[in-house]
Amino acid sequence: MASGIVVAVIAAAAVGPAALPAASEAAGTAPPLTLLATPRPVPIVDFVNGDGKPMTSADFGGRFVLLNVWATWCVPCRKEMPTLDRLEQKMGGPDFEVVALSIDHQGRNVVAKFYREVGIKALGLYVDQSGKAAGMLEVVGLPTTLLIDRNGHEIGRKVGPAQWDSPEVVRLIQRYTKTAGDGHD
């Protein structure tokens, strides 16, 4: 059984010198994610879905996950959410899913209202009202996004907003999902 596939947000400081440089660094632009030299296990976190059903990150096992930890009160989070929705529309399926995990203490209703206001259609609604997931995932700022492989290991992290539907991100995810399909994950 695959350990929890969680999109965990790990502090950039925790990544440190073990990170691999992304191709965009050579071009002088910020990489979409800091890639890890050695994948590391992601803790299993608890949350609820839009219907209030309890879930864990392990429910996404067997696929790659882009886990985004965010909140409706976070301005950069609000701005990047449509790009995550477009990425899920473009790439979501049996091998990959964008999981936007809100840590709003006000719960599902405030997140559902935000989704309606900005037209989020493809993303599932997931909320950790307790905020425990952020601590377990070592989130030091919002938004924090983790790329998790199908075995539940973090392979990349980004603290701060990004253009998640950019061609660079799409290519990066396609590279990992294709490699994993070849049995190299």
N, C-alpha and C positions, 0 to 999 in steps of 0.2 A: 504494500500500500504506500502510495506517495505521501510524504509528510506534507503538512499544510502548504498549499500554494498561496502565499500571501504576498501582496505587494507591500513590502515593508519599507518604511522610510528610515534610512540610516544616516546619521550625521555625516556630513562631509569630512569632518575631522576623524571619524571612525574609519573612513575609507583609507585615508593617509597614503603613504607611498606605495601601497600594494596595488593601487589602481592602475589599470592599463590606459594609456592615452587613446582617445578616440581620434578618428581620422580628421574630424573637424578642428582638433587642436592644432594640427599642422597647418591648417588653413588660417589660423588666427581667430577662429570663432569659438564660442563656448560650446562644448559638446552637449548633446541632449541628455546624456547620462554619464556618470563616472563608472566605468566598468571595473569589476573586481578581478584581480589576478587569480584568486581562488574563490569559487562560489561558497557561500556560507548559509547554513540552515536558517530559516525564518521561523520564529515562534508562531504557534497557532494562536490566533486571536478570535475572540467572540464578538458578535454583533448581531443585528437584526436586519432583515430585508424590508422592502417597502410595505409588505403585508404584516410586518411585526413578527415574522417567523424567525426563531433563533437560528443562527448559522455560525460556522467557523470558517477560517481561511482554508481548512482542509477540504471544504466542499468544492474547491476549485482545483483539486489535485488532478494531475494528468495533463494539464495544459499550461502554457505560458500565461503569466498574468502581469499586467502593468497595474500595480497597486498605487493608488493616489490617495494620500491622507490629506484631508482638506476640511474647511468649515465655511458656512455661508457668510460669516462675518469677516472672512479673510479676502481682502480686495484682490490680490493676485490670484487667489484660488478661483474667485468668481470669473475673472477674465479668461483663465485658461480652460475652464470647464467645457465651453463649446468645442475646443480643439480635441479634448478627450472624447467627447460625444462623436465627433466626426471620425476619429481614429477607430472607435468601436464600430461605427457604421461600415467603415472601409475594411477592417481587418478581423473583426470579431467573428468567432466561430468555434468549432470543436477543438482547435489547437491554440487559440489565443482569446483572452478576454481582458478588457479594461475594467477594473474594479475601483470605483470611486467611493472611498470609505470616509463618510463625514464623521467628525467628532463633535458635532453640535450637541450641546447639553439639552437643548429644547426638543430634540428628537426628530422623528420622521416627518411630522407635519411641516416644520420650517424648511426641511430639505425638499419635500414634495412641492411646496409653494415656489421655492427657488427654481426647481426644474421646470415648472409650468411657465414662470416669468421669462426664462431665457430660452425656452423651446428645447430642452434636453429630451431626446426621444429614445436613443439607443442604450444609454447607460442604465444599469440596474441601480436601484436605490438601496444603499447600505449605510447603516448608522451604528456607531458605537457611542451611545449617549453617556456611558461611564467615563470615556476618555482613556481607559486602560490600554487600548491598542497602541496609542501614541507612545506611551512609556515602554511597552514591550518591544515596539519596533524601533526604539531609540530615535524618535522624531525630535529634532531640535528646532524646527521651524516649519511653517506652512507656506505653501504646499510642500509635501515630501512625496516622492514617487520612487517606487522600487520596481525593477524588472525581475521577475521570479521565474525560474525554469520549472518544467513539469515535475521535477522531483522536490519542489519546495525550497530551493536554494536561491538566495539573492545573487544575481549576477551583475546588477547595476543599480545606481541610485542617483537621484537628483533632488537637491534641496533648492526650492524656488520654482518659479513658473517656467513653462516651456511651451513651444508651439508643437504640441504632440502629434498633430496630423501633418507635419512637414515631411517632405520627401526623405530627408535624412533619417528621421525616426522610423518611418515606414520601412526603409531599406535595412536599418538595424534590426528591427523586429523580424522582418522576413529572413534575414541572415540566420538568426537564432532558430526560428521555427523550421527553416529548411534543414539546417544542420541537425536539429533534434530529430527530424523525420528520417534522417539518414542513420539514426542510432548513435549520435555523437553528443548527446546532452548529459 
